[in-house]
Amino acid sequence: MERRIDYAEVLDERTKILILVAVFSGLFLTSLDQTIVSAALPKILADLGDLDLLAWTSTAYLLVSTAALPIFGKLSDLYGRKGILVFGMVVFLVGSALCGLAPTMLALVVSRGLQGLGAGGIASVALTIPADLYPPAERARLQGWLASVFAVSGIVGPFLGGFLTDSFGWHWIFFINLPFGLPALLFALAAMPTLESGRTERAIDFAGAGLLLVTVVPLLVACSLDPERFQDGLQVVPLLLAVSAVGLVIFLVVEGRAREPLLPLRLFRIPVFTLMCAISALAGGCFISALLFLPIFLVNVLGTSATEAGLAIMPETIGFLITAVVSGQIVQRTGRYKGVLLAGLLLLCVAYGGLATLSPATQLPQIWLWMTILGLGIGATFPQVNLALQNAVPYADVGTATSGRLFFVQLSQTAAGAIFGGVLTTLVTASLVGGLAPITADLPGASARYLDTRVLRNGGEAAANALVAFERTLPPPQRVAVVGEVREVLHRAFADAVVRLYTYAVPLVVVATLLGLVVPELPLRRSNTQEGASLAGETG
């Protein structure tokens, strides 16, 4: 049973805008936190030590926030968005303070996990609250502005992180959340309505939540283990994956019988929901591969600095910002989202096709072009995916459906980063072994030992230092020629490997585009009291 309040009709425009400002502020801080930390990692390591735990400062955040998304999404449908948003903000701000005060790397990792829990709560409702305030026909422009929050944080984060770290110390990349987050929290507490979905029958699916954790946590840990730092731990990866697989099977059985399932399987009988989750997962996994591996190409093939490599990604962010806003305005005026969605997916195909042509002769303007097209594609795709999904599912399930889609995106991005990263390491290593073999065959052992593929495949500063040490062992007449040959092998290894990864991504975005072709274009509902008009036709 449902006892629904149509907040889109009840609340005045001023109140809606203030609610959105509070929500967007919280979402901006959580999004910023994923980019601002990277600039401070060297200082954090120098201060706290414990290199083996450094990667877990990001992994803990991602793991906890991903696992929490479906749980908080369901709770928001049962008990209202306000409680989940306030809880998420409080936990996130407490976690931020503890991160800034962390005396050891272990304490920082635990505090980052607490931050991730709060971020999961905020993210689970931040994309859903606009659905409470505006019907789908009036919501398209908001999806664009909502997406722009991620774009702006992507631009601001690295620069702000570097500035705060250099000017005030790394602790302030976490403390900065407090003066901006507290006003948003206070407004949410004082002026925000409950934003209930209207359900009168409520039951928490504790078994489903527990089984979801059993499924997701081992999977994410298996994907996050760094083979360079956790070689012994890699032996448990098959066990972790087996536990995850068993947990998934039991989870599906339990969800099929639960009174209020955490992720209702009936949602997958709605074609738009299933297709949008699949498109999001495919596009999201490919998108993260572009951001992760392009800097590797730039630094190790074109010889740019880390700063220049970071700036080369900026056109993607600008393109994302432009189409996120413009596409929202187009859909708002026309009431049609499928054409914009397909245009975005086609742009992704063009972008990855272009990235798959990179070579050591590629110039930076070419890379800027492909990254701009990539950003234009993502900015046109993701907002429409969210709008179409929310328009298709029953209003009482909007929170569950929205957080479920985000859950699949984060899972795909984590898995894609791990899989593509493993493929990159394998390809680079094989290329180095084959390319260096004829060179080392003519070198004395004292020189050849510096051409260790386990060091060279790390690229960047590690490879540069190894080449400097290698050069010193050679007689002066040989240095220029031999070192030049080694550099050529190194450049070619990274170029071929990264291009292969982008080539592998092309079929994935093509599949996403083909799925987009069969997405039903449903009329955008003009009221939140009007259920998905086409649900009967879709599921029947």
MIKE-17017 format. One record per residue (C-alpha): residue number from 1; x, y, z. Coordinates in Angstrom, 2 decimals, always signed. Example, Ala and Ser with C-alpha at 12.3 -4.5 7.8 and 13.67 -1.06 7.14 Angstrom:
<sites>
> vexvex:px:py:pz
> 1:+12.30:-4.50:+7.80
> 2:+13.67:-1.06:+7.14
</sites>
This chain:
<sites>
> vexvex:px:py:pz
> 1:+0.00:+0.00:+0.00
> 2:+1.05:+3.59:-0.62
> 3:+0.16:+6.96:+0.88
> 4:+1.92:+9.31:-1.45
> 5:+2.63:+13.01:-1.19
> 6:+3.35:+14.60:-4.56
> 7:+6.21:+16.89:-3.54
> 8:+6.44:+18.20:-7.08
> 9:+3.01:+19.79:-6.54
> 10:+3.19:+20.58:-2.82
> 11:+6.57:+22.35:-2.58
> 12:+7.12:+25.84:-3.97
> 13:+9.96:+26.53:-6.40
> 14:+12.10:+28.39:-3.84
> 15:+12.05:+25.42:-1.45
> 16:+12.88:+23.03:-4.27
> 17:+15.90:+25.11:-5.29
> 18:+17.18:+25.30:-1.71
> 19:+16.84:+21.52:-1.36
> 20:+18.75:+21.02:-4.60
> 21:+21.52:+23.38:-3.45
> 22:+21.96:+21.32:-0.28
> 23:+21.90:+18.05:-2.23
> 24:+24.27:+19.28:-4.93
> 25:+26.66:+20.58:-2.26
> 26:+26.85:+17.18:-0.61
> 27:+27.26:+15.41:-3.94
> 28:+29.97:+17.86:-5.00
> 29:+31.98:+17.17:-1.85
> 30:+31.79:+13.40:-2.27
> 31:+32.69:+13.66:-5.95
> 32:+35.50:+16.10:-5.19
> 33:+36.88:+13.72:-2.60
> 34:+37.58:+11.11:-5.27
> 35:+39.88:+13.47:-7.20
> 36:+41.33:+15.80:-4.60
> 37:+43.13:+13.06:-2.67
> 38:+45.37:+11.90:-5.53
> 39:+47.39:+15.12:-5.50
> 40:+48.22:+14.68:-1.81
> 41:+49.26:+11.00:-1.85
> 42:+53.04:+11.67:-2.02
> 43:+52.86:+13.99:+1.01
> 44:+50.62:+11.56:+2.89
> 45:+53.08:+8.74:+2.22
> 46:+56.03:+10.87:+3.34
> 47:+54.22:+11.80:+6.55
> 48:+52.54:+8.52:+7.51
> 49:+54.68:+5.93:+5.71
> 50:+53.41:+2.37:+5.11
> 51:+53.44:+2.14:+1.30
> 52:+51.58:-1.19:+1.31
> 53:+48.45:+0.50:+2.64
> 54:+48.60:+3.60:+0.44
> 55:+46.41:+2.19:-2.36
> 56:+43.78:+1.24:+0.21
> 57:+43.12:+4.92:+0.95
> 58:+41.19:+4.90:-2.34
> 59:+40.11:+1.25:-2.31
> 60:+38.45:+1.48:+1.12
> 61:+36.41:+4.50:+0.00
> 62:+35.31:+2.85:-3.24
> 63:+34.58:-0.54:-1.69
> 64:+32.36:+0.76:+1.10
> 65:+30.53:+3.35:-1.01
> 66:+29.77:+0.81:-3.76
> 67:+28.47:-1.84:-1.36
> 68:+26.34:+0.75:+0.45
> 69:+24.58:+2.17:-2.62
> 70:+21.77:-0.42:-3.06
> 71:+21.18:-0.62:+0.69
> 72:+20.74:+3.12:+1.13
> 73:+18.70:+3.36:-2.08
> 74:+16.20:+0.83:-0.77
> 75:+16.06:+2.44:+2.68
> 76:+15.32:+5.81:+1.07
> 77:+12.31:+4.29:-0.71
> 78:+11.09:+2.81:+2.58
> 79:+11.77:+5.64:+5.02
> 80:+12.35:+8.78:+2.95
> 81:+15.33:+10.55:+1.39
> 82:+15.94:+13.08:+4.15
> 83:+17.04:+10.58:+6.79
> 84:+19.47:+8.88:+4.41
> 85:+20.89:+12.21:+3.18
> 86:+21.39:+13.53:+6.72
> 87:+22.95:+10.25:+7.86
> 88:+25.26:+10.25:+4.83
> 89:+26.32:+13.85:+5.41
> 90:+27.01:+13.30:+9.11
> 91:+29.06:+10.17:+8.51
> 92:+30.92:+11.77:+5.61
> 93:+31.83:+14.86:+7.64
> 94:+32.88:+12.80:+10.67
> 95:+34.97:+10.62:+8.37
> 96:+36.53:+13.74:+6.83
> 97:+37.53:+15.06:+10.25
> 98:+39.00:+11.71:+11.25
> 99:+40.93:+11.51:+7.96
> 100:+42.49:+14.89:+8.64
> 101:+43.44:+13.83:+12.17
> 102:+44.69:+10.35:+11.19
> 103:+48.04:+9.62:+12.95
> 104:+48.80:+6.47:+10.92
> 105:+48.12:+5.11:+7.45
> 106:+45.87:+2.39:+8.93
> 107:+43.79:+5.03:+10.70
> 108:+43.52:+6.96:+7.44
> 109:+42.34:+3.85:+5.56
> 110:+39.66:+3.14:+8.18
> 111:+38.55:+6.78:+8.13
> 112:+38.38:+6.73:+4.33
> 113:+36.12:+3.71:+4.60
> 114:+33.87:+5.71:+6.94
> 115:+33.90:+8.55:+4.40
> 116:+32.89:+6.04:+1.73
> 117:+29.93:+4.92:+3.82
> 118:+28.72:+8.51:+4.05
> 119:+29.37:+9.07:+0.33
> 120:+27.27:+6.00:-0.48
> 121:+24.38:+7.45:+1.49
> 122:+24.65:+10.85:-0.21
> 123:+25.05:+9.47:-3.74
> 124:+22.16:+7.04:-3.34
> 125:+19.67:+9.88:-2.83
> 126:+21.36:+12.79:-4.63
> 127:+20.31:+11.48:-8.05
> 128:+16.88:+10.50:-6.72
> 129:+15.76:+13.67:-4.92
> 130:+15.29:+15.59:-8.20
> 131:+12.81:+12.83:-9.09
> 132:+10.84:+13.69:-5.95
> 133:+10.78:+17.40:-6.74
> 134:+10.03:+17.37:-10.47
> 135:+8.20:+14.96:-12.79
> 136:+10.26:+13.47:-15.63
> 137:+8.96:+15.97:-18.20
> 138:+10.44:+18.83:-16.10
> 139:+13.53:+17.00:-14.87
> 140:+15.74:+16.75:-17.97
> 141:+17.53:+20.05:-17.45
> 142:+18.25:+19.08:-13.85
> 143:+19.93:+15.86:-15.00
> 144:+22.33:+18.00:-17.00
> 145:+23.14:+20.27:-14.08
> 146:+23.48:+17.27:-11.82
> 147:+25.99:+15.71:-14.21
> 148:+27.88:+18.99:-14.33
> 149:+28.61:+18.61:-10.61
> 150:+30.85:+15.65:-11.47
> 151:+32.48:+17.58:-14.31
> 152:+33.29:+20.61:-12.16
> 153:+34.67:+18.45:-9.35
> 154:+36.86:+16.69:-11.90
> 155:+38.33:+20.04:-12.94
> 156:+38.68:+21.58:-9.49
> 157:+39.79:+18.50:-7.53
> 158:+43.39:+17.97:-8.67
> 159:+44.24:+21.68:-8.57
> 160:+42.57:+22.27:-5.21
> 161:+44.25:+19.18:-3.78
> 162:+47.66:+20.38:-4.88
> 163:+47.06:+23.92:-3.59
> 164:+45.81:+22.84:-0.16
> 165:+48.59:+20.28:+0.25
> 166:+51.35:+22.72:-0.69
> 167:+49.90:+25.69:+1.22
> 168:+48.41:+24.19:+4.38
> 169:+49.30:+20.48:+4.48
> 170:+47.54:+17.32:+3.29
> 171:+45.21:+17.30:+6.31
> 172:+43.27:+20.21:+4.78
> 173:+42.11:+18.24:+1.75
> 174:+39.82:+16.55:+4.29
> 175:+39.16:+19.45:+6.67
> 176:+37.94:+21.58:+3.73
> 177:+34.78:+19.45:+3.63
> 178:+33.63:+20.73:+7.03
> 179:+32.96:+24.44:+6.34
> 180:+31.18:+23.58:+3.08
> 181:+29.35:+20.48:+4.26
> 182:+28.01:+21.74:+7.60
> 183:+25.73:+24.47:+6.14
> 184:+24.23:+21.93:+3.73
> 185:+23.68:+19.52:+6.61
> 186:+22.04:+22.18:+8.79
> 187:+19.68:+23.19:+5.99
> 188:+18.73:+19.57:+5.32
> 189:+17.95:+19.12:+9.01
> 190:+15.97:+22.34:+9.39
> 191:+14.07:+22.84:+6.16
> 192:+14.03:+19.69:+4.07
> 193:+10.84:+17.57:+4.07
> 194:+11.05:+13.82:+4.58
> 195:+10.55:+13.08:+0.86
> 196:+8.87:+9.72:+1.42
> 197:+7.88:+7.53:-1.48
> 198:+4.51:+6.88:+0.17
> 199:+4.95:+3.25:+1.22
> 200:+3.02:+2.25:+4.33
> 201:+4.26:-1.35:+4.47
> 202:+7.94:-1.54:+5.33
> 203:+10.31:-4.42:+5.89
> 204:+14.11:-4.34:+5.87
> 205:+15.74:-7.09:+3.84
> 206:+18.56:-7.91:+6.29
> 207:+19.33:-11.22:+4.57
> 208:+19.61:-9.50:+1.19
> 209:+21.86:-6.79:+2.60
> 210:+24.16:-9.34:+4.20
> 211:+24.34:-11.45:+1.05
> 212:+25.00:-8.36:-1.06
> 213:+28.03:-7.61:+1.09
> 214:+29.19:-11.23:+0.79
> 215:+28.88:-10.88:-2.99
> 216:+30.35:-7.43:-3.51
> 217:+33.14:-7.08:-0.94
> 218:+35.17:-10.17:-2.03
> 219:+34.72:-9.17:-5.69
> 220:+35.95:-5.62:-5.14
> 221:+38.86:-6.77:-2.97
> 222:+39.87:-9.28:-5.67
> 223:+39.74:-6.55:-8.30
> 224:+41.66:-4.08:-6.14
> 225:+44.66:-6.21:-5.17
> 226:+47.81:-4.75:-6.72
> 227:+49.95:-7.59:-8.16
> 228:+53.09:-5.54:-7.58
> 229:+52.46:-5.07:-3.86
> 230:+50.31:-8.03:-2.87
> 231:+51.87:-10.97:-4.72
> 232:+51.13:-13.36:-1.84
> 233:+47.59:-12.05:-1.57
> 234:+46.91:-12.85:-5.22
> 235:+46.76:-16.53:-4.29
> 236:+43.44:-15.89:-2.55
> 237:+41.85:-14.19:-5.58
> 238:+40.22:-17.40:-6.88
> 239:+38.79:-18.02:-3.40
> 240:+37.44:-14.46:-3.21
> 241:+35.82:-14.80:-6.63
> 242:+34.30:-18.16:-5.65
> 243:+32.84:-16.67:-2.46
> 244:+31.42:-13.80:-4.51
> 245:+29.86:-16.17:-7.05
> 246:+28.23:-18.32:-4.36
> 247:+27.00:-15.21:-2.59
> 248:+25.44:-13.96:-5.84
> 249:+23.53:-17.20:-6.41
> 250:+22.15:-17.24:-2.87
> 251:+21.39:-13.49:-3.09
> 252:+19.28:-14.02:-6.21
> 253:+17.35:-16.88:-4.56
> 254:+16.69:-14.85:-1.41
> 255:+15.69:-11.71:-3.34
> 256:+13.18:-13.72:-5.34
> 257:+11.38:-14.66:-2.11
> 258:+11.88:-11.56:+0.05
> 259:+8.87:-9.46:+1.07
> 260:+10.74:-6.19:+0.36
> 261:+13.82:-7.25:-1.63
> 262:+16.87:-5.01:-1.57
> 263:+17.05:-5.09:-5.37
> 264:+13.66:-6.32:-6.66
> 265:+14.16:-8.76:-9.52
> 266:+10.86:-7.57:-11.01
> 267:+12.68:-4.36:-12.04
> 268:+14.68:-6.40:-14.54
> 269:+11.40:-7.26:-16.28
> 270:+11.16:-3.58:-17.25
> 271:+13.17:-3.36:-20.48
> 272:+14.23:+0.26:-19.98
> 273:+15.67:-0.48:-16.53
> 274:+17.61:-3.53:-17.73
> 275:+18.89:-1.81:-20.87
> 276:+19.93:+1.35:-19.03
> 277:+21.83:-0.64:-16.40
> 278:+23.63:-2.54:-19.17
> 279:+24.44:+0.62:-21.14
> 280:+25.67:+2.36:-17.99
> 281:+27.91:-0.55:-17.07
> 282:+29.43:-0.83:-20.56
> 283:+29.92:+2.91:-21.05
> 284:+31.15:+3.42:-17.49
> 285:+33.72:+0.64:-17.70
> 286:+35.09:+1.96:-20.99
> 287:+35.06:+5.56:-19.74
> 288:+37.23:+4.78:-16.73
> 289:+39.73:+2.97:-18.97
> 290:+40.25:+6.16:-20.98
> 291:+40.92:+8.23:-17.87
> 292:+43.20:+5.64:-16.27
> 293:+45.41:+4.72:-19.20
> 294:+45.73:+7.87:-21.28
> 295:+48.15:+9.47:-18.78
> 296:+50.26:+6.29:-18.99
> 297:+50.46:+6.73:-22.76
> 298:+51.28:+10.43:-22.51
> 299:+54.04:+10.06:-19.93
> 300:+55.68:+6.90:-21.26
> 301:+55.23:+7.36:-25.01
> 302:+55.05:+11.09:-25.69
> 303:+57.24:+12.01:-22.72
> 304:+54.92:+14.58:-21.17
> 305:+55.07:+15.53:-17.52
> 306:+52.44:+14.30:-15.07
> 307:+50.94:+17.79:-15.02
> 308:+50.71:+17.93:-18.81
> 309:+49.13:+14.48:-18.80
> 310:+46.51:+15.68:-16.34
> 311:+45.78:+18.75:-18.45
> 312:+45.33:+16.55:-21.54
> 313:+42.25:+15.04:-19.87
> 314:+40.73:+18.48:-19.30
> 315:+39.04:+18.63:-22.76
> 316:+37.02:+15.55:-21.78
> 317:+35.72:+17.33:-18.70
> 318:+34.84:+20.46:-20.68
> 319:+33.05:+18.40:-23.34
> 320:+31.16:+16.52:-20.62
> 321:+30.05:+19.79:-19.04
> 322:+28.83:+21.26:-22.34
> 323:+26.68:+18.35:-23.50
> 324:+25.40:+17.53:-20.02
> 325:+23.79:+20.98:-19.86
> 326:+22.86:+21.37:-23.54
> 327:+21.39:+17.88:-23.90
> 328:+19.27:+18.45:-20.81
> 329:+17.83:+21.60:-22.35
> 330:+17.09:+19.77:-25.62
> 331:+15.27:+16.92:-23.89
> 332:+13.41:+19.38:-21.68
> 333:+12.03:+21.16:-24.76
> 334:+11.36:+18.18:-27.01
> 335:+10.33:+15.57:-24.43
> 336:+12.40:+12.98:-26.30
> 337:+15.57:+11.43:-24.89
> 338:+16.41:+8.52:-27.20
> 339:+17.91:+10.60:-30.00
> 340:+20.22:+12.43:-27.58
> 341:+21.18:+9.14:-25.95
> 342:+22.08:+7.56:-29.31
> 343:+24.03:+10.65:-30.35
> 344:+26.08:+10.37:-27.17
> 345:+26.75:+6.67:-27.70
> 346:+27.80:+7.26:-31.31
> 347:+30.22:+9.95:-30.12
> 348:+31.71:+7.41:-27.73
> 349:+32.25:+5.02:-30.64
> 350:+34.02:+7.78:-32.59
> 351:+36.16:+8.72:-29.57
> 352:+37.33:+5.18:-28.87
> 353:+37.91:+4.57:-32.55
> 354:+40.17:+7.63:-32.52
> 355:+41.98:+6.60:-29.34
> 356:+42.64:+3.20:-30.91
> 357:+44.77:+4.96:-33.57
> 358:+47.26:+6.50:-31.12
> 359:+50.95:+5.99:-31.86
> 360:+54.33:+7.47:-30.85
> 361:+53.83:+9.98:-33.69
> 362:+50.53:+11.26:-32.25
> 363:+50.44:+14.97:-31.41
> 364:+48.74:+16.41:-28.33
> 365:+46.07:+18.30:-30.33
> 366:+44.89:+14.96:-31.73
> 367:+44.50:+13.59:-28.22
> 368:+42.63:+16.73:-27.14
> 369:+40.22:+16.16:-30.03
> 370:+39.45:+12.56:-29.10
> 371:+39.08:+13.42:-25.42
> 372:+36.72:+16.28:-26.25
> 373:+34.56:+13.93:-28.32
> 374:+34.67:+11.40:-25.46
> 375:+33.45:+14.04:-23.02
> 376:+30.70:+15.17:-25.40
> 377:+29.54:+11.56:-25.65
> 378:+29.54:+10.87:-21.92
> 379:+27.79:+14.18:-21.18
> 380:+24.99:+13.33:-23.60
> 381:+24.67:+9.72:-22.46
> 382:+24.67:+9.52:-18.66
> 383:+22.00:+12.15:-17.85
> 384:+19.56:+10.58:-20.33
> 385:+20.19:+7.10:-18.95
> 386:+19.19:+8.28:-15.49
> 387:+16.14:+10.19:-16.74
> 388:+14.85:+7.32:-18.88
> 389:+15.29:+4.80:-16.07
> 390:+13.46:+6.93:-13.48
> 391:+10.68:+7.60:-15.97
> 392:+10.13:+3.87:-16.55
> 393:+10.03:+2.43:-13.03
> 394:+7.24:+2.83:-10.44
> 395:+7.74:+5.95:-8.36
> 396:+7.91:+3.86:-5.17
> 397:+11.03:+2.15:-6.59
> 398:+12.84:+5.22:-7.94
> 399:+15.46:+5.24:-5.17
> 400:+16.13:+1.53:-5.48
> 401:+16.37:+1.69:-9.28
> 402:+18.61:+4.78:-9.34
> 403:+21.07:+3.48:-6.74
> 404:+21.00:+0.08:-8.46
> 405:+22.17:+1.65:-11.71
> 406:+24.96:+3.53:-9.89
> 407:+25.92:+0.27:-8.22
> 408:+26.37:-1.45:-11.59
> 409:+28.39:+1.51:-12.89
> 410:+30.82:+1.43:-9.98
> 411:+31.13:-2.35:-10.18
> 412:+31.90:-2.17:-13.89
> 413:+34.43:+0.61:-13.42
> 414:+36.24:-1.32:-10.69
> 415:+36.25:-4.52:-12.71
> 416:+37.30:-2.71:-15.91
> 417:+40.17:-0.97:-14.13
> 418:+41.41:-4.29:-12.73
> 419:+40.97:-6.31:-15.95
> 420:+42.37:-3.69:-18.30
> 421:+45.18:-2.98:-15.84
> 422:+46.13:-6.66:-15.78
> 423:+46.03:-6.83:-19.58
> 424:+48.20:-3.70:-19.81
> 425:+50.82:-5.21:-17.50
> 426:+50.86:-8.47:-19.47
> 427:+51.16:-6.73:-22.84
> 428:+53.87:-4.30:-21.73
> 429:+55.89:-7.05:-20.07
> 430:+55.70:-9.35:-23.11
> 431:+56.67:-6.52:-25.45
> 432:+59.62:-5.50:-23.27
> 433:+60.88:-9.07:-22.98
> 434:+60.75:-9.56:-26.74
> 435:+62.16:-6.14:-27.61
> 436:+64.99:-6.12:-25.10
> 437:+66.19:-9.69:-25.73
> 438:+68.40:-8.84:-28.77
> 439:+69.77:-5.78:-26.97
> 440:+70.70:-7.55:-23.72
> 441:+72.22:-10.45:-25.65
> 442:+75.12:-8.18:-26.65
> 443:+75.55:-6.55:-23.23
> 444:+77.65:-7.62:-20.26
> 445:+75.65:-8.95:-17.33
> 446:+76.52:-5.93:-15.18
> 447:+74.68:-3.68:-17.66
> 448:+71.85:-6.02:-18.63
> 449:+70.67:-6.40:-15.05
> 450:+69.51:-2.77:-15.06
> 451:+67.04:-3.59:-17.84
> 452:+64.70:-5.38:-15.44
> 453:+61.26:-5.62:-17.05
> 454:+59.64:-5.68:-13.60
> 455:+60.96:-2.14:-13.10
> 456:+60.66:-0.82:-16.66
> 457:+57.00:-1.86:-17.00
> 458:+56.12:+0.56:-14.20
> 459:+57.11:+3.39:-16.55
> 460:+57.41:+6.98:-15.42
> 461:+60.06:+7.90:-12.87
> 462:+60.93:+4.29:-12.02
> 463:+61.79:+3.49:-15.65
> 464:+63.64:+6.79:-16.09
> 465:+65.83:+6.12:-13.04
> 466:+66.57:+2.59:-14.28
> 467:+67.67:+3.96:-17.67
> 468:+69.94:+6.53:-16.02
> 469:+71.60:+3.80:-13.97
> 470:+71.87:+1.59:-17.08
> 471:+73.45:+4.38:-19.12
> 472:+76.22:+4.84:-16.56
> 473:+77.33:+1.23:-17.01
> 474:+77.93:+1.64:-20.76
> 475:+81.11:+2.84:-22.46
> 476:+80.65:+6.43:-23.77
> 477:+80.69:+5.41:-27.46
> 478:+77.72:+3.06:-26.91
> 479:+75.55:+5.19:-24.71
> 480:+73.58:+7.22:-27.23
> 481:+72.84:+4.33:-29.60
> 482:+72.03:+1.64:-27.02
> 483:+69.99:+3.84:-24.72
> 484:+68.11:+5.12:-27.77
> 485:+67.24:+1.56:-28.74
> 486:+66.02:+0.80:-25.24
> 487:+63.86:+3.95:-25.17
> 488:+62.35:+2.99:-28.50
> 489:+61.45:-0.46:-27.16
> 490:+59.95:+1.13:-24.04
> 491:+57.90:+3.66:-26.02
> 492:+56.63:+1.03:-28.42
> 493:+55.69:-1.35:-25.58
> 494:+53.49:+1.22:-23.86
> 495:+52.06:+2.58:-27.11
> 496:+51.04:-0.84:-28.41
> 497:+49.60:-1.93:-25.06
> 498:+47.46:+1.17:-24.48
> 499:+46.20:+1.15:-28.08
> 500:+45.26:-2.52:-27.71
> 501:+43.20:-1.65:-24.64
> 502:+41.31:+1.06:-26.52
> 503:+40.80:-1.37:-29.39
> 504:+39.27:-3.85:-26.94
> 505:+36.95:-1.10:-25.66
> 506:+35.53:-0.33:-29.12
> 507:+33.29:-3.44:-29.31
> 508:+31.95:-2.68:-25.83
> 509:+30.78:+0.81:-26.77
> 510:+29.39:-0.57:-30.04
> 511:+27.33:-3.07:-28.02
> 512:+26.14:-0.22:-25.78
> 513:+25.07:+1.68:-28.91
> 514:+23.19:-1.33:-30.27
> 515:+21.40:-1.65:-26.93
> 516:+20.52:+2.03:-27.19
> 517:+18.83:+1.36:-30.52
> 518:+16.32:-1.01:-28.90
> 519:+15.56:+1.17:-25.88
> 520:+11.82:+2.00:-25.88
> 521:+11.24:+5.76:-25.86
> 522:+8.47:+6.25:-23.33
> 523:+6.56:+9.53:-23.00
> 524:+8.00:+11.56:-20.14
> 525:+5.49:+11.56:-17.30
> 526:+4.14:+14.96:-16.33
> 527:+3.23:+13.99:-12.78
> 528:+4.80:+11.85:-10.09
> 529:+1.36:+10.46:-9.29
> 530:+1.18:+9.03:-12.81
> 531:+2.87:+5.63:-12.73
> 532:+5.11:+4.47:-15.58
> 533:+2.45:+4.60:-18.22
> 534:+3.99:+1.86:-20.23
> 535:+4.86:-0.62:-17.51
> 536:+2.07:-2.97:-18.47
> 537:+3.16:-2.93:-22.08
> 538:+6.81:-3.32:-21.15
> 539:+6.48:-6.21:-18.80
> 540:+3.73:-7.97:-20.58
</sites>
